[in-house]
Amino acid sequence: MFDNIMMGANCSQNKLVDEARTNTLQILPTSERQVRPLVKLKPTQQQEVWLLAVEEAGGKVPTSKIVLEIVQRVIEPTQIPNTYQLGEICQIQALDNPQLKGLSGCWAIVSAVNDLNCAVKMWNGEYTVALKHLKSCKYLPAECEQMRLLCERINRVYSTELEESVQKFLESLGKLNSSYLTVLEEKLLSVLESEIRV
């Protein structure tokens, strides 16, 4: 694959090559991670995607994230439009994404809707998640509002500095399969809020 990019950098089918394109072709990957997403593509597509990634990175070596986003655009040109709505509650499905490890099954609130992904707010922070890693919980607006309030409450008290058992309790709230807390869960969260002085 690296050879495919190199071939694009060293040869051209056209005698007259645009100087900017030639300079773009001469920018090569600096790590294997940057080219890993290109494996799914044909050699000619690999070169084209690399060019687009370099252009998107402002003529510099692109990050693996930029390359991955462009590969996704190439692979999924007939993609179904993103139908998620701001404030919608979704469940994370980690599948093959190592960045979502440990978050599978957690609920998340859509905070931004993009073409290929959504920004989501969770009990422990914010993430950008590809559409294939989200599943709508199909909650009613009132339930979405309850989850938004719960997310805010958990975010105010959650910290990696907390005792492990407290962290685990808050993490378990992040995997609730309902839009409400039980009486006991509510009491425990209230105690944490008062102890941490939110």
C-alpha positions as CSV (number, residue, x, y, z in Angstrom):
1,M,0.0,0.0,0.0
2,F,2.8,2.4,0.9
3,D,4.2,1.5,-2.6
4,N,0.9,2.6,-4.2
5,I,1.2,6.0,-2.6
6,M,4.9,6.2,-3.5
7,M,4.0,5.3,-7.1
8,G,1.6,8.2,-7.1
9,A,4.4,10.4,-5.8
10,N,7.0,9.3,-8.4
11,C,5.1,8.9,-11.6
12,S,2.2,10.4,-13.5
13,Q,0.3,9.4,-16.6
14,N,0.1,13.0,-17.7
15,K,3.2,14.9,-18.9
16,L,1.9,18.1,-17.5
17,V,1.1,17.7,-13.9
18,D,-0.3,20.5,-11.8
19,E,2.5,21.7,-9.5
20,A,0.2,21.8,-6.5
21,R,-0.8,18.2,-7.1
22,T,2.8,17.1,-7.5
23,N,3.7,18.7,-4.2
24,T,0.7,17.0,-2.6
25,L,1.8,13.6,-4.0
26,Q,5.3,14.1,-2.5
27,I,3.8,14.2,1.0
28,L,4.1,10.7,2.3
29,P,2.8,9.0,5.4
30,T,4.9,9.1,8.5
31,S,3.3,6.1,10.3
32,E,1.5,2.9,9.5
33,R,-1.6,4.2,11.4
34,Q,-2.1,6.9,8.8
35,V,-2.4,4.4,6.0
36,R,-4.3,1.6,7.8
37,P,-7.7,2.8,6.6
38,L,-6.5,2.7,3.0
39,V,-6.2,-1.1,3.0
40,K,-9.9,-1.5,2.1
41,L,-9.4,0.4,-1.2
42,K,-8.0,-0.4,-4.6
43,P,-4.5,1.0,-5.3
44,T,-5.7,3.8,-7.5
45,Q,-8.3,4.8,-4.8
46,Q,-5.6,4.7,-2.2
47,Q,-3.6,7.3,-4.1
48,E,-6.7,9.5,-4.6
49,V,-7.8,9.3,-1.0
50,W,-4.3,10.1,0.1
51,L,-4.3,13.2,-2.1
52,L,-7.6,14.3,-0.7
53,A,-6.4,13.7,2.8
54,V,-3.3,15.8,2.3
55,E,-5.4,18.6,0.8
56,E,-7.8,18.5,3.7
57,A,-4.8,18.6,6.1
58,G,-3.7,21.9,4.4
59,G,-0.9,20.4,2.4
60,K,0.6,18.6,5.4
61,V,0.8,15.0,6.5
62,P,-2.8,14.1,7.4
63,T,-3.9,12.4,10.6
64,S,-5.3,8.9,10.6
65,K,-8.7,10.4,11.5
66,I,-8.7,12.6,8.3
67,V,-7.7,9.6,6.2
68,L,-10.4,7.4,7.8
69,E,-13.1,10.1,7.2
70,I,-12.2,10.3,3.5
71,V,-12.1,6.5,3.2
72,Q,-15.6,6.3,4.7
73,R,-16.8,8.9,2.2
74,V,-15.4,6.8,-0.7
75,I,-16.6,3.5,0.6
76,E,-20.1,4.7,1.5
77,P,-21.0,7.1,-1.3
78,T,-24.6,5.8,-1.4
79,Q,-24.9,6.1,2.3
80,I,-28.3,6.6,3.9
81,P,-28.7,10.2,5.2
82,N,-28.0,10.8,8.9
83,T,-31.5,10.8,10.5
84,Y,-30.4,11.3,14.1
85,Q,-31.8,14.4,15.8
86,L,-30.2,16.7,18.4
87,G,-31.1,15.5,21.8
88,E,-32.0,12.0,20.7
89,I,-30.9,9.2,23.0
90,C,-28.9,6.4,21.3
91,Q,-27.1,3.3,22.5
92,I,-23.4,2.9,21.7
93,Q,-22.5,-0.3,19.7
94,A,-18.7,-0.6,19.8
95,L,-18.5,-3.3,17.2
96,D,-14.9,-3.1,15.8
97,N,-14.1,0.3,17.1
98,P,-11.3,0.2,19.8
99,Q,-11.9,3.8,20.7
100,L,-15.4,2.8,22.0
101,K,-14.1,-0.1,24.1
102,G,-16.0,-0.4,27.4
103,L,-18.7,1.9,26.1
104,S,-20.8,-0.7,24.3
105,G,-24.4,-0.6,25.6
106,C,-24.0,2.8,27.1
107,W,-26.6,5.5,26.2
108,A,-25.5,8.7,24.7
109,I,-27.2,12.0,23.8
110,V,-26.7,13.4,20.3
111,S,-25.2,16.8,20.5
112,A,-24.2,17.4,16.9
113,V,-25.4,15.7,13.6
114,N,-22.8,15.4,10.8
115,D,-22.9,13.5,7.5
116,L,-21.0,10.4,8.6
117,N,-21.2,10.6,12.4
118,C,-22.7,12.3,15.4
119,A,-21.1,14.0,18.4
120,V,-22.6,12.5,21.5
121,K,-22.5,13.4,25.2
122,M,-22.2,10.6,27.6
123,W,-21.9,10.2,31.4
124,N,-18.1,10.4,31.1
125,G,-17.5,13.0,28.3
126,E,-18.1,13.7,24.7
127,Y,-17.3,11.5,21.7
128,T,-17.6,11.6,17.9
129,V,-19.2,8.3,16.8
130,A,-19.8,6.9,13.4
131,L,-23.4,6.2,12.5
132,K,-22.9,2.4,12.4
133,H,-21.9,2.6,16.1
134,L,-25.2,4.2,17.1
135,K,-28.6,2.7,17.7
136,S,-31.6,4.9,18.5
137,C,-33.4,4.1,21.8
138,K,-36.6,5.6,20.3
139,Y,-37.4,7.5,23.4
140,L,-40.2,10.1,23.6
141,P,-39.2,13.7,24.0
142,A,-40.0,13.7,27.8
143,E,-37.8,10.6,28.2
144,C,-35.0,12.3,26.3
145,E,-35.3,15.3,28.6
146,Q,-35.0,13.0,31.6
147,M,-31.9,11.4,30.2
148,R,-30.4,14.8,29.4
149,L,-30.9,15.9,33.1
150,L,-29.5,12.6,34.3
151,C,-26.4,13.0,32.0
152,E,-25.8,16.5,33.5
153,R,-26.1,15.1,37.0
154,I,-23.7,12.3,36.4
155,N,-21.2,14.6,34.5
156,R,-21.1,16.9,37.5
157,V,-20.1,14.2,39.9
158,Y,-18.0,11.8,37.7
159,S,-14.3,12.0,38.0
160,T,-11.5,9.5,37.6
161,E,-10.3,10.6,41.0
162,L,-13.4,9.0,42.7
163,E,-13.1,5.7,44.4
164,E,-13.4,2.7,42.0
165,S,-16.8,1.5,43.5
166,V,-18.3,5.0,43.0
167,Q,-17.0,5.2,39.4
168,K,-18.5,1.7,38.7
169,F,-21.9,2.9,40.1
170,L,-21.9,6.0,37.9
171,E,-20.8,3.8,34.9
172,S,-23.7,1.5,35.6
173,L,-26.1,4.5,35.4
174,G,-24.5,5.1,32.0
175,K,-25.8,1.7,30.8
176,L,-29.4,2.1,32.0
177,N,-32.0,0.5,29.8
178,S,-34.7,2.9,30.9
179,S,-35.1,6.6,31.0
180,Y,-35.6,6.8,34.8
181,L,-33.7,5.9,38.0
182,T,-35.1,3.5,40.5
183,V,-35.8,4.9,44.0
184,L,-32.5,3.4,45.3
185,E,-30.4,4.7,42.3
186,E,-31.9,8.1,42.8
187,K,-31.0,8.1,46.5
188,L,-27.5,6.9,45.8
189,L,-26.9,9.6,43.2
190,S,-28.4,12.3,45.5
191,V,-26.0,11.2,48.2
192,L,-23.0,11.4,45.8
193,E,-24.2,14.9,44.7
194,S,-24.4,16.1,48.3
195,E,-21.0,14.6,49.3
196,I,-19.2,15.9,46.2
197,R,-21.1,19.2,46.7
198,V,-22.3,19.8,43.2
